[in-house]
């Protein structure tokens, strides 16, 4: 009997042995259709490599075309329920929270896979070398909690979500390891228009 191609046919794609270290990506958004498209574009290679199991978009009331971007990319779009619903909908045992507009830099997959296979501690990515701020600017600027992403076990995220209504609230104050894998953070003056 032949295999039927499709996103859920893991045995056919040769991914059955890798499912345990596949990530679910969570993106919270409010009118960030362009930024979200950039972020999703940077995840394509990881989907092909079998590193990403699913992408969940947690919308916070967007009035732009965010839902069309999510639907066309094959993401699970949640218009209600917030981050707790997104965590529940995610199918991976590990979650990767990213801001819309952030881009993961090539080569991040191996470092993140190694981390999830041998650790239970949350982690964040390193800021991309080509995007680093000057020293004084780094010293006097405040970082957003999800600026460098968040890689966290689903079970821990679900427990933290009981007292947090956003991904930023989950990440705030969390002790994290910084991985060598790089991310170019989203520019956040205001939402895309």
Secondary structure, 3 states (H helix, E strand, C coil): CCCCCCCCCHHHHCCHHHHHHCEEEEEEECCCHHHHHHHHHHHHHHHHHCCEEEEEEEECCCCCCHHHHHHHCCCEEECCCHHHHHHHHCCCCEEEECCCCCEECCCHHHHHHHHHHHCCCCEEEEECHHHCCCHHHHHHCCCCCCCCCEEEEHHHHHHHHCCCCCHHHHHCCCCCEEEEEEEECCCCCCCCC
